[in-house]
């Protein structure tokens, strides 16, 4: 899930994203307290059969990192999943932190990257 901020500053669907995240946080806090979902609520949930654990790509940023607490300045790095994408406003937000967006990779379009 990436929340995109338009050049005009519009953030479409933000209330839906916030509601979904609040429900997730409430469920995680309950698990932290040892409260697992009761069988009746799980029984009424959507199901999945023949499942396997898998992964899928998620939007992120790749570039030279500056000012990160754990990565040496200037090193090439890849961020965690991108949550907020506002290039026209000069920022992005991953799960763990805000990033100030500097100049874009001028050759990215030629290589087929956005």
N, C-alpha and C positions, 0 to 999 in steps of 0.2 A: 504494500500500500504506500503510494507516494502521493502526498498532497501537493498539488501544483498551484502556485501563486501566479496569476496572469500578470502581464505587463501593467495592467491598470490597478493591480492590487486585489482583484477579486479572488476569493478562496471558495470554490464551489464544493458543496457536499461536506463542509467541515463539521457541521452539527452531527451528521451521520457517523463520521469517523470518530468524533469525540464520544458519542454514545457507545459505540462498539468498544473503544479503548477503556472507557469507564467500567463497562461490564467485565472486560478482561481483568482489569486491575482488581475489581471486587472479588472475582473468582480466585485470583492468585493470592490475595490477602487471606481469603478463607482457607485455602490450602496451607498457607504458612501457619495458620492457627490450628491445623490438623483437622479441619472440616472438609471432608471429601463430599462430592455431590451425592445426594441420597439416591438410592436405586430407582425410585419412582421418577425423578427428574431425568436420569440417564435413559430410562426405558422410553420416555416420551420424546427423546432427542432423535435427530437424524442418525441413521446408522451407516456403517461402511462394512462391506463384506469382501473377502479375498484381498485384504489390504497388505501392503508392504510399506516399510519406511522408505522414503524417497527424499530427494531435494529438488529444488527448482531455482532458476536464476532470479535474482531480485535486483532492482535498480540500485546503483551505488555510484560513487565518484572515484576516479583514478587520477592521480596527479602528484605533484611535488608538495609534500606536507610541510607546513611552517607553524610553529607555536604549539604543537601537540605535546601533551605531557609525557608521552611514552615513545615518540618517534623523533629521531634527530632531524633538525631543520634541513630542508632541501631533499630529503629522501623521497623516492617514489613510493607511493602507497595506495592502498585501496580502502575506502571507508566501509563501515558496516552498512546495512540496508538504509537507503535514502528514504526519509519520511517526509520532508518538506523540500520542495524544489522551487526556488525563486531567483533564477538567474538575472532577471531584469531588475531585481532589488539587491543583488549582490550577496545573497546568502543561501545556505542550504542547512538542513537539520537531519542528522542521523539519529539513531536510537540513543547514542551516548552524548552527542555534543552538537553545537552550532559550528558551522564553517563559514568564514568570510571568503567569498569567491573572488579570486584574483583573475588575471587574464586567462582566457580560454586557450586551449591548445589549438593553434592556428591551422595545424595540419590534420586535425581530427576528421573533418569532412572528407578530405581526400582519401583517408584510410577507411572510410565507411563508418566512422563513429560519430555520435551526436555530441 
